[in-house]
Amino acid sequence: MPVALELLAPAKNKDIGIAAIDCGADAVYIAGPSFGAREAAGNSFDDIAGLCGYAHKFGVKVFLTLNTLIYENELDDARQCVLRAVEAGCDALIVQDLGLMAMKIPSIELHASTQCNIRTVEQARWLASLGFKRLVLARELSLRQIREIAEAVPGCGIECFVHGALCVSYSGQCYMSQYLAERSANRGRCIQACRSRYDLLDTDGRTLLKDKAVLSLKDLSLQDRLEQLAEAGATSFKIEGRLKNISYVRNIVRSYSDTLDALVKNSRGRYVRSSWGSPAGGFTPHPEATFNRGYTHYFIDGRRGQWSSGDYAKGVGEPVGEITRVLGQKGGNTVFDIRPRKGLSTPLTNGDGLCVITGKGEALGMKADIVSGNTVTCNQRVELTPGLPVYRNFNHALEKNLENNPPLRLIQATLALKAMDENRYTITATAPGNTPAASVSFEAEQALNRDKAASGLHASLSKRSGIFAFTLTELPDDGPLPFLPSSTANALRRELARRLEPVPAQPDMTLSVPFDHIDRNKIVPPAQKLQLNCANSLSRSIYLAAGVEPGTAFELDRSSKVELMRCKYCIRYETGRCPKINPKEKATPLYLSNNGRLFKAVFDCARCEMSILPCTGNRK
């Protein structure tokens, strides 16, 4: 039986979710009004119900992100959120707080969020033993580690991030935002301290780096590794970006969907897509032209690379060439020639947003008001010199194409025409998925010329109606064929499309406690004992049943000592100070300074990890 692969796309709102579906997503994830891990991306359940209705026409699933910590006084609100999600038609909940397992809720699939810190076989077995149907793995894992986890939890779905922003800390284990601003990343309110600029100091107080974004990572891109991930056991490929705009989602989803289609096509039946239909027409995707901080494969190959985004946490855009000549500044204008890089996503054009990195490392932004050949005029004065690299952070032509030329998602359906008696016929439509075949009977006069009638039937019936692209594949073997006026053919197609669309299923609102269905004797206790993010009595009861006494979440008890971050990323390695590579170096702590706040970076070389700790007073 073929393995179903899923492309999972982010949806900031209903419109972006629909755009993701039209561009080829097999599933979308979206937040409700609260308890989603992106405070600025909440949605009403009316909108979510509308998204579910559209998604289910294509067999696309909708997952509700309910992946924040839940405080004691919020337990009933969270439960009501689950009830509304099931009523709206959601297919699964993405969960961080284990307290949901102890609530009386309708039956719905539960996925363990990446916020559950799923980076070891032991953590995966623990969560699978609680009944989670899918695990969203940490982004820092190698193919080997993904395979080991997939083999350790047979029957449990494995979801991996394949594209988008990277947090420097293991997800669910970052408390920097809470420490600095009382805004918890585990509550969807992260201030993104990892994108800030810091001075890097050694133990003697010497400044090693000045005002650099030393904790900011490049963006993840594993588009060329989907087949390897599938072979390792991943079945869901997740795109990050619930705060990203509609053009980002369209461009990235369409590009990954095309890649996944090619993978399925070349798999000789080993893989299939988990939903039905595919994008037709529309723009050509260019992922390199959409906002990014530079791309990395991260740790997928089990080895380190240069993961830092460099000086620019916000990204500078697609490299487009270098300045060959500055023609001068006239009035408020700057005019220069550029040598374009080969293989640009689109040629430079009027309205493009450009960025130049000066010799001092400064990023200068400007707008290409007039592009004539290789000459660019900007309606502002910018100090430029030949040889400077030029980047494009806004592609005007692509953005217009993404907005004005979206694809249609169509399901391929076949039509079979059969003669019932002298003037009576039946057309049967068959489409992929769970929808049963649909038939329509009609009466028509017999055509005088069979060959001409056959050609006319193919032309009039092999067209699109609704979400279906019909192809007439079967005619009676012999005998006369019907004569169908265009109006009749159109009406028949519309009726078949209406009958083929799946009828929305009524949600089962029978209530039960998920944890009550678990065999307690088969629970695998978690290996992790600290920083469990336990914020309510229901979550505590789950841990106690496994024989673990959880501490109180840092958000509720600032007196507890926690690592503010634990990272696979290592500043020592990134700056050439790794003792394993340079024996002259020692794994002594380094210090990060920002606006008078000091943090200590310590290095666990045995695990090849770095931790960020609070540092008060003098360096210790």
C-alpha positions as CSV (number, residue, x, y, z in Angstrom):
1,M,0.0,0.0,0.0
2,P,1.5,3.4,-1.0
3,V,2.6,5.8,1.7
4,A,0.6,9.1,1.8
5,L,2.8,12.2,1.9
6,E,1.5,15.5,3.2
7,L,2.6,19.1,2.5
8,L,1.5,21.1,5.6
9,A,1.2,24.8,5.1
10,P,0.8,27.8,7.5
11,A,-2.3,29.9,7.5
12,K,-2.4,33.3,9.3
13,N,-6.0,33.6,8.3
14,K,-8.8,32.0,6.3
15,D,-7.8,33.7,3.0
16,I,-4.2,32.6,3.3
17,G,-5.3,29.1,4.2
18,I,-7.4,28.9,1.0
19,A,-4.5,30.3,-1.0
20,A,-2.3,27.5,0.4
21,I,-4.8,24.9,-0.6
22,D,-5.1,26.3,-4.1
23,C,-1.3,26.1,-4.4
24,G,-1.1,22.5,-3.5
25,A,-1.2,22.1,0.3
26,D,-2.4,18.7,1.7
27,A,-3.1,20.2,5.1
28,V,-3.0,23.6,6.7
29,Y,-2.5,24.7,10.3
30,I,-4.2,27.7,11.8
31,A,-4.8,29.3,15.2
32,G,-8.2,29.9,16.8
33,P,-8.9,33.1,18.9
34,S,-6.5,32.0,21.6
35,F,-3.9,29.4,22.7
36,G,-2.0,29.5,19.4
37,A,1.8,30.0,19.6
38,R,1.6,33.2,17.5
39,E,-0.2,35.9,19.4
40,A,-0.7,38.0,16.3
41,A,-2.3,35.2,14.3
42,G,-5.7,34.5,15.9
43,N,-8.9,33.7,14.0
44,S,-12.6,33.3,14.7
45,F,-14.2,29.8,14.6
46,D,-16.6,31.0,11.9
47,D,-13.6,31.7,9.6
48,I,-12.1,28.3,10.6
49,A,-15.3,26.6,9.7
50,G,-15.3,28.2,6.3
51,L,-11.7,27.1,5.8
52,C,-12.6,23.5,6.8
53,G,-15.5,23.5,4.4
54,Y,-13.3,24.5,1.5
55,A,-10.4,22.2,2.5
56,H,-12.5,19.1,2.8
57,K,-13.6,19.4,-0.8
58,F,-10.1,18.4,-1.7
59,G,-9.5,16.0,1.2
60,V,-7.2,18.6,2.7
61,K,-7.0,18.6,6.5
62,V,-7.1,21.5,8.9
63,F,-5.2,21.4,12.1
64,L,-5.8,23.9,15.0
65,T,-2.8,25.1,16.8
66,L,-3.6,24.9,20.5
67,N,0.1,24.8,21.4
68,T,0.7,27.2,24.2
69,L,1.0,26.6,27.9
70,I,-2.4,26.8,29.7
71,Y,-2.8,28.3,33.1
72,E,-5.1,26.9,35.7
73,N,-7.7,29.6,35.3
74,E,-7.7,29.0,31.5
75,L,-8.5,25.3,31.5
76,D,-12.2,25.8,30.9
77,D,-11.5,28.3,28.1
78,A,-9.1,25.9,26.5
79,R,-11.7,23.1,26.7
80,Q,-14.3,25.4,25.1
81,C,-11.8,26.1,22.3
82,V,-11.5,22.4,21.6
83,L,-15.3,22.0,21.5
84,R,-15.5,24.9,19.0
85,A,-12.7,23.5,16.9
86,V,-14.5,20.1,16.6
87,E,-17.8,21.8,15.7
88,A,-15.9,23.8,13.0
89,G,-14.6,20.7,11.4
90,C,-11.0,20.7,12.4
91,D,-9.2,17.4,11.8
92,A,-6.6,17.5,14.6
93,L,-5.2,19.7,17.4
94,I,-1.5,20.6,17.7
95,V,-0.8,20.5,21.4
96,Q,1.9,21.5,23.8
97,D,0.2,21.4,27.2
98,L,-0.4,17.8,28.3
99,G,-3.4,19.0,30.4
100,L,-5.6,18.6,27.3
101,M,-5.1,14.9,27.6
102,A,-7.0,15.0,31.0
103,M,-9.9,17.1,29.7
104,K,-13.4,15.7,28.8
105,I,-13.4,16.6,25.1
106,P,-14.8,15.2,21.8
107,S,-12.7,12.6,20.0
108,I,-10.2,14.4,17.8
109,E,-6.7,13.5,16.7
110,L,-4.0,15.0,18.9
111,H,-0.5,16.0,17.6
112,A,2.4,16.7,19.9
113,S,3.8,20.1,19.0
114,T,7.4,20.7,18.4
115,Q,7.1,22.8,21.6
116,C,7.1,19.4,23.4
117,N,10.9,19.3,22.7
118,I,10.8,16.1,20.6
119,R,14.5,15.5,19.9
120,T,15.2,12.1,21.4
121,V,13.8,8.6,21.0
122,E,12.9,8.6,24.7
123,Q,10.8,11.8,24.4
124,A,9.1,10.4,21.3
125,R,8.2,7.1,23.1
126,W,6.8,9.0,26.0
127,L,4.5,11.1,23.9
128,A,3.4,8.2,21.7
129,S,2.6,6.2,24.8
130,L,0.2,8.9,25.9
131,G,-1.8,8.4,22.7
132,F,-0.6,11.3,20.4
133,K,-1.2,10.3,16.8
134,R,1.6,12.5,15.4
135,L,4.9,13.9,16.6
136,V,6.2,17.2,15.3
137,L,9.9,16.7,15.6
138,A,12.5,19.3,16.6
139,R,14.1,21.1,13.7
140,E,17.7,20.3,14.8
141,L,17.6,16.6,14.0
142,S,19.6,14.6,11.4
143,L,18.1,12.1,9.0
144,R,19.6,9.3,11.2
145,Q,17.9,10.7,14.3
146,I,14.6,11.1,12.4
147,R,14.8,7.5,11.3
148,E,15.5,6.2,14.8
149,I,12.5,8.1,16.2
150,A,10.2,6.8,13.4
151,E,11.3,3.3,14.0
152,A,10.8,3.6,17.7
153,V,7.2,4.7,17.4
154,P,5.6,2.6,14.7
155,G,2.1,3.7,13.8
156,C,2.7,7.3,15.0
157,G,2.9,9.9,12.3
158,I,6.2,11.8,12.0
159,E,6.1,15.5,11.0
160,C,9.2,17.5,10.1
161,F,9.8,21.2,9.4
162,V,11.2,21.6,5.9
163,H,11.1,25.4,5.3
164,G,11.1,28.7,7.1
165,A,12.5,30.5,10.1
166,L,14.7,28.7,12.6
167,C,14.6,29.4,16.4
168,V,18.1,29.2,17.8
169,S,16.8,27.4,20.9
170,Y,15.2,24.0,21.0
171,S,11.5,24.7,20.7
172,G,9.7,24.7,24.1
173,Q,13.0,25.3,25.9
174,C,13.5,29.0,25.3
175,Y,12.8,31.4,28.2
176,M,14.8,34.4,27.1
177,S,11.7,36.4,26.1
178,Q,9.9,35.6,29.4
179,Y,13.1,36.5,31.3
180,L,13.6,39.8,29.6
181,A,10.1,41.1,29.0
182,E,7.6,38.8,30.8
183,R,6.5,37.7,27.3
184,S,6.6,33.9,27.1
185,A,7.6,32.1,23.9
186,N,5.6,29.2,25.3
187,R,2.6,31.5,25.4
188,G,2.9,32.8,21.8
189,R,4.4,36.2,22.8
190,C,8.1,35.8,21.9
191,I,10.0,39.1,21.5
192,Q,12.6,37.3,19.3
193,A,15.6,38.1,21.4
194,C,17.6,35.8,19.2
195,R,17.3,38.3,16.4
196,S,18.8,41.1,18.5
197,R,22.4,42.4,18.2
198,Y,24.9,41.6,20.9
199,D,28.5,42.2,21.8
200,L,30.4,38.9,22.3
201,L,33.0,39.0,25.1
202,D,35.5,36.4,26.5
203,T,36.1,35.7,30.1
204,D,38.6,38.5,30.4
205,G,36.1,41.0,29.1
206,R,37.7,41.5,25.7
207,T,35.3,42.2,22.9
208,L,35.4,39.5,20.3
209,L,32.5,40.8,18.2
210,K,30.7,44.1,18.3
211,D,27.0,44.7,17.7
212,K,26.3,41.5,15.8
213,A,23.2,39.2,15.5
214,V,25.2,36.3,16.8
215,L,22.1,34.2,17.8
216,S,20.2,34.7,14.5
217,L,20.0,31.7,12.2
218,K,19.5,31.4,8.5
219,D,16.2,30.0,7.3
220,L,15.6,26.3,6.8
221,S,15.2,24.9,3.3
222,L,15.0,21.1,2.7
223,Q,13.2,21.2,-0.6
224,D,15.9,19.0,-2.1
225,R,15.7,16.5,0.8
226,L,12.0,15.5,0.8
227,E,12.7,12.0,-0.6
228,Q,15.4,11.4,2.0
229,L,13.0,12.5,4.7
230,A,10.3,10.2,3.4
231,E,12.7,7.3,3.4
232,A,13.6,8.2,7.0
233,G,10.0,7.9,8.0
234,A,8.6,11.4,7.8
235,T,5.2,11.6,6.2
236,S,4.3,15.3,6.8
237,F,6.5,18.1,5.5
238,K,5.8,21.4,7.4
239,I,6.4,24.9,6.2
240,E,6.9,27.5,8.9
241,G,5.2,30.9,8.6
242,R,1.9,31.6,10.4
243,L,2.9,35.3,10.5
244,K,3.9,35.4,6.8
245,N,1.8,37.1,4.1
246,I,-0.2,35.5,1.3
247,S,2.5,36.0,-1.4
248,Y,5.1,34.1,0.8
249,V,2.6,31.2,1.3
250,R,1.6,31.0,-2.3
251,N,5.2,31.1,-3.6
252,I,6.7,28.6,-1.1
253,V,3.7,26.2,-1.1
254,R,3.5,26.0,-4.9
255,S,7.2,25.4,-5.2
256,Y,7.2,22.6,-2.6
257,S,4.0,21.1,-4.0
258,D,5.7,20.8,-7.5
259,T,8.7,19.1,-5.9
260,L,6.5,16.7,-4.0
261,D,4.5,15.9,-7.1
262,A,7.7,15.0,-8.9
263,L,8.7,12.8,-6.0
264,V,5.4,10.9,-6.1
265,K,5.5,10.6,-9.8
266,N,9.0,9.0,-9.8
267,S,8.3,6.7,-6.8
268,R,6.7,4.0,-8.9
269,G,3.7,3.8,-6.7
270,R,5.6,3.9,-3.4
271,Y,4.1,7.3,-2.5
272,V,0.9,9.2,-3.1
273,R,-0.3,12.7,-2.0
274,S,-2.6,12.6,0.9
275,S,-5.2,15.0,-0.7
276,W,-6.8,15.3,-4.1
277,G,-6.4,17.7,-6.9
278,S,-3.5,19.9,-7.9
279,P,-2.8,23.5,-8.9
280,A,-3.5,24.3,-12.5
281,G,-2.1,27.4,-14.3
282,G,-1.0,30.5,-12.5
283,F,2.4,31.9,-11.6
284,T,5.7,30.2,-11.7
285,P,7.2,29.9,-8.2
286,H,10.6,31.4,-7.2
287,P,11.3,30.5,-3.5
288,E,14.7,32.3,-3.7
289,A,12.9,35.6,-4.3
290,T,10.6,35.4,-1.3
291,F,11.8,36.8,2.1
292,N,14.6,34.8,3.6
293,R,17.7,35.2,5.7
294,G,19.7,32.9,3.5
295,Y,19.0,29.2,3.4
296,T,20.6,26.3,5.3
297,H,20.1,22.5,5.5
298,Y,20.8,22.9,9.2
299,F,21.7,19.5,10.9
300,I,20.0,17.2,8.4
301,D,23.3,15.6,7.3
302,G,24.5,15.2,10.9
303,R,27.2,17.8,10.6
304,R,27.6,21.4,11.4
305,G,27.8,24.2,8.9
306,Q,27.7,28.0,8.9
307,W,24.2,28.5,10.2
308,S,24.3,32.1,11.3
309,S,22.4,34.6,9.2
310,G,25.3,37.0,9.6
311,D,24.9,40.6,10.3
312,Y,21.3,40.9,9.1
313,A,18.6,39.1,11.1
314,K,15.9,40.5,8.9
315,G,17.5,39.3,5.6
316,V,18.7,41.3,2.7
317,G,17.0,39.5,-0.2
318,E,17.9,37.7,-3.4
319,P,21.5,38.5,-4.7
320,V,21.0,40.1,-8.1
321,G,24.5,41.3,-9.1
322,E,27.1,44.0,-8.3
323,I,27.6,47.6,-9.1
324,T,30.0,48.2,-12.1
325,R,29.8,51.9,-12.3
326,V,28.3,54.8,-10.4
327,L,27.1,57.4,-13.0
328,G,26.5,60.1,-10.5
329,Q,24.0,61.8,-8.3
330,K,21.7,64.4,-9.8
331,G,19.4,66.3,-7.5
332,G,17.9,63.6,-5.3
333,N,18.7,60.8,-7.6
334,T,21.4,58.1,-7.7
335,V,22.2,56.4,-11.0
336,F,24.4,53.3,-11.3
337,D,25.1,50.4,-13.7
338,I,24.7,46.8,-12.4
339,R,26.1,43.5,-13.7
340,P,23.1,41.2,-13.2
341,R,23.7,37.7,-11.8
342,K,22.9,34.8,-14.1
343,G,19.7,32.8,-13.2
344,L,17.7,35.7,-11.6
345,S,14.2,34.7,-10.7
346,T,12.9,37.7,-12.8
347,P,14.8,40.6,-14.5
348,L,15.2,43.8,-12.5
349,T,12.3,46.1,-13.1
350,N,10.8,49.4,-12.0
351,G,9.6,49.2,-8.4
352,D,12.0,46.6,-7.1
353,G,13.3,47.1,-3.6
354,L,17.1,46.9,-3.5
355,C,19.7,46.6,-0.7
356,V,23.4,47.3,-0.9
357,I,26.0,46.1,1.7
358,T,28.6,48.8,2.1
359,G,32.3,48.2,2.8
360,K,31.6,49.0,6.5
361,G,28.9,46.3,6.6
362,E,26.0,48.6,6.6
363,A,22.8,47.7,4.7
364,L,21.5,50.5,2.6
365,G,17.9,50.1,1.3
366,M,16.6,51.8,-1.9
367,K,13.9,51.6,-4.5
368,A,14.7,51.0,-8.2
369,D,12.5,53.7,-9.6
370,I,13.7,53.4,-13.2
371,V,15.4,50.3,-14.7
372,S,16.7,50.8,-18.2
373,G,18.8,47.8,-19.4
374,N,21.5,47.5,-16.7
375,T,21.2,51.1,-15.5
376,V,19.2,51.8,-12.3
377,T,17.9,55.1,-11.1
378,C,16.9,55.6,-7.5
379,N,15.0,58.7,-6.4
380,Q,17.2,59.1,-3.3
381,R,20.9,59.9,-2.6
382,V,22.9,56.8,-1.7
383,E,26.7,56.6,-1.3
384,L,27.7,53.8,-3.6
385,T,31.0,52.5,-5.1
386,P,31.8,50.0,-7.8
387,G,32.0,46.4,-6.7
388,L,29.4,46.5,-4.1
389,P,26.9,43.5,-4.1
390,V,23.3,44.3,-4.7
391,Y,20.3,42.4,-3.3
392,R,16.6,42.5,-4.1
393,N,14.3,42.4,-1.1
394,F,11.2,43.2,-3.0
395,N,10.5,41.7,-6.4
396,H,7.8,43.9,-7.9
397,A,7.1,41.7,-10.9
398,L,6.9,38.5,-8.9
399,E,4.6,40.0,-6.3
400,K,2.2,41.3,-8.9
401,N,2.2,37.9,-10.5
402,L,1.5,36.1,-7.2
403,E,-1.3,38.5,-6.5
404,N,-3.0,38.6,-10.0
405,N,-2.2,35.1,-11.4
406,P,-3.0,32.5,-8.7
407,P,-3.6,28.9,-9.8
408,L,-6.9,27.0,-9.6
409,R,-6.9,23.7,-7.7
410,L,-8.7,21.1,-9.8
411,I,-9.5,17.5,-9.2
412,Q,-9.2,15.3,-12.3
413,A,-12.4,13.3,-12.9
414,T,-13.3,10.9,-15.7
415,L,-16.6,10.6,-17.5
416,A,-18.1,7.4,-18.9
417,L,-21.1,7.6,-21.3
418,K,-23.4,4.6,-21.6
419,A,-26.5,4.0,-23.7
420,M,-29.5,2.8,-21.8
421,D,-32.0,2.5,-24.6
422,E,-32.8,4.1,-27.9
423,N,-32.7,7.8,-26.7
424,R,-31.7,7.5,-23.1
425,Y,-28.1,7.7,-21.8
426,T,-26.2,7.9,-18.5
427,I,-23.0,9.8,-17.7
428,T,-21.0,8.5,-14.7
429,A,-18.3,10.7,-13.2
430,T,-15.5,9.2,-11.1
431,A,-13.0,11.2,-9.1
432,P,-10.1,10.3,-6.7
433,G,-10.7,10.3,-2.9
434,N,-13.6,9.1,-0.8
435,T,-16.3,10.5,-2.9
436,P,-18.5,7.8,-4.6
437,A,-19.1,8.0,-8.3
438,A,-21.9,10.2,-9.5
439,S,-24.3,9.6,-12.4
440,V,-26.8,11.6,-14.4
441,S,-29.3,10.2,-16.9
442,F,-30.7,12.2,-19.8
443,E,-32.6,11.9,-23.1
444,A,-31.2,13.1,-26.3
445,E,-31.7,12.7,-30.1
446,Q,-29.3,10.4,-31.9
447,A,-26.6,12.0,-34.0
448,L,-26.5,11.2,-37.6
449,N,-22.7,11.0,-37.8
450,R,-21.0,8.9,-35.1
451,D,-17.4,10.2,-35.6
452,K,-18.6,13.8,-35.6
453,A,-20.7,13.2,-32.6
454,A,-17.8,11.6,-30.7
455,S,-15.6,14.6,-31.4
456,G,-18.4,17.0,-30.2
457,L,-18.9,15.0,-27.0
458,H,-15.2,15.1,-26.2
459,A,-15.1,18.8,-26.8
460,S,-18.2,19.7,-24.8
461,L,-17.8,17.4,-21.9
462,S,-14.0,17.4,-21.3
463,K,-14.0,20.8,-19.5
464,R,-13.9,22.2,-16.1
465,S,-17.0,22.6,-13.8
466,G,-16.6,23.7,-10.2
467,I,-13.5,22.1,-8.7
468,F,-13.4,19.3,-11.2
469,A,-11.6,19.0,-14.5
470,F,-13.6,16.4,-16.5
471,T,-12.2,14.1,-19.2
472,L,-14.5,12.0,-21.3
473,T,-12.8,8.6,-21.4
474,E,-15.5,6.1,-22.3
475,L,-18.2,6.0,-25.1
476,P,-20.5,3.1,-26.1
477,D,-18.6,0.6,-28.3
478,D,-21.2,0.7,-31.0
479,G,-24.5,2.2,-32.0
480,P,-25.4,5.9,-32.5
481,L,-24.3,8.6,-30.1
482,P,-26.4,11.4,-28.6
483,F,-26.4,14.9,-30.0
484,L,-25.7,17.3,-27.1
485,P,-26.2,21.0,-27.4
486,S,-23.5,23.0,-25.5
487,S,-26.1,24.2,-23.0
488,T,-27.1,20.6,-22.2
489,A,-23.5,19.5,-21.9
490,N,-22.7,22.4,-19.5
491,A,-25.8,21.6,-17.4
492,L,-24.8,17.9,-17.2
493,R,-21.2,18.8,-16.1
494,R,-22.4,21.3,-13.4
495,E,-24.8,18.6,-12.0
496,L,-22.1,16.0,-11.9
497,A,-19.7,18.4,-10.2
498,R,-22.4,19.2,-7.6
499,R,-23.0,15.5,-6.9
500,L,-19.3,14.7,-6.7
501,E,-18.5,17.2,-4.0
502,P,-18.3,15.5,-0.6
503,V,-21.1,16.1,1.9
504,P,-19.7,17.7,5.0
505,A,-19.5,15.1,7.9
506,Q,-21.3,16.0,11.1
507,P,-18.8,16.2,14.0
508,D,-19.1,13.6,16.8
509,M,-19.5,15.6,20.0
510,T,-19.4,12.7,22.3
511,L,-17.2,13.6,25.2
512,S,-14.5,11.5,26.9
513,V,-11.1,12.0,28.5
514,P,-8.3,11.0,26.1
515,F,-6.1,9.9,29.0
516,D,-8.8,7.4,30.2
517,H,-8.3,5.4,27.0
518,I,-4.6,4.9,27.6
519,D,-3.2,1.7,29.0
520,R,-1.3,3.0,32.1
521,N,0.9,0.0,32.1
522,K,2.3,0.9,28.7
523,I,3.2,4.5,29.5
524,V,6.9,5.2,28.9
525,P,8.1,7.7,31.5
526,P,9.8,10.7,30.0
527,A,13.6,10.9,30.2
528,Q,13.4,14.6,30.6
529,K,12.9,15.7,34.2
530,L,13.6,19.4,34.1
531,Q,11.9,22.3,32.3
532,L,8.8,20.4,31.6
533,N,6.7,23.6,31.3
534,C,4.0,22.3,33.6
535,A,1.5,25.1,34.2
536,N,-1.7,23.5,35.5
537,S,-3.0,20.7,37.7
538,L,-4.2,18.6,34.8
539,S,-0.8,18.6,33.1
540,R,0.7,17.7,36.5
541,S,-1.6,14.7,36.9
542,I,-0.3,13.3,33.6
543,Y,3.3,13.5,34.7
544,L,2.4,12.1,38.2
545,A,0.8,9.1,36.5
546,A,4.1,8.4,34.8
547,G,6.0,8.7,38.1
548,V,7.5,12.2,37.4
549,E,7.1,15.1,39.8
550,P,7.2,18.1,37.5
551,G,8.4,21.5,38.6
552,T,6.4,24.6,38.1
553,A,6.7,26.3,34.7
554,F,9.2,29.2,34.6
555,E,6.3,31.5,33.6
556,L,4.7,30.9,37.0
557,D,7.8,30.7,39.1
558,R,10.7,32.9,38.3
559,S,12.7,31.6,41.3
560,S,13.3,28.3,39.5
561,K,16.7,28.2,37.8
562,V,16.4,27.4,34.1
563,E,18.6,27.6,31.0
564,L,17.3,30.5,29.1
565,M,18.1,28.7,25.9
566,R,19.6,25.3,24.9
567,C,20.8,25.2,21.3
568,K,22.3,22.9,18.7
569,Y,23.9,26.1,17.3
570,C,27.2,27.0,18.8
571,I,28.8,30.4,18.8
572,R,32.3,28.9,19.4
573,Y,32.0,26.7,16.3
574,E,30.5,29.6,14.2
575,T,33.4,31.9,15.1
576,G,36.2,29.4,14.7
577,R,36.7,28.9,18.4
578,C,35.5,25.2,18.7
579,P,38.1,23.2,20.8
580,K,37.4,20.1,18.7
581,I,38.6,21.9,15.6
582,N,41.1,24.3,17.1
583,P,43.0,22.5,20.0
584,K,44.4,25.9,21.2
585,E,40.9,26.9,22.1
586,K,39.3,26.0,25.5
587,A,35.5,25.5,26.0
588,T,35.5,28.4,28.5
589,P,32.2,30.4,28.7
590,L,31.6,33.4,26.4
591,Y,29.3,36.4,27.3
592,L,26.6,38.2,25.4
593,S,25.9,41.9,26.2
594,N,22.9,43.9,25.0
595,N,21.8,47.2,26.5
596,G,23.5,46.5,29.8
597,R,22.1,43.0,30.0
598,L,24.7,40.2,30.3
599,F,24.2,36.6,29.4
600,K,26.6,33.6,29.8
601,A,27.1,31.1,27.0
602,V,28.3,27.7,28.3
603,F,29.3,24.8,26.1
604,D,28.3,21.1,26.6
605,C,30.9,19.7,24.2
606,A,30.0,16.1,25.0
607,R,26.5,16.7,23.6
608,C,27.8,19.4,21.2
609,E,25.3,21.9,22.5
610,M,25.3,25.4,23.8
611,S,23.3,26.9,26.7
612,I,22.5,30.6,27.4
613,L,22.2,31.4,31.1
614,P,21.3,34.6,32.9
615,C,24.3,36.5,34.2
616,T,23.8,39.0,37.0
617,G,26.6,41.3,38.3
618,N,30.1,40.4,37.3
619,R,31.0,37.6,34.9
620,K,31.4,34.4,36.8
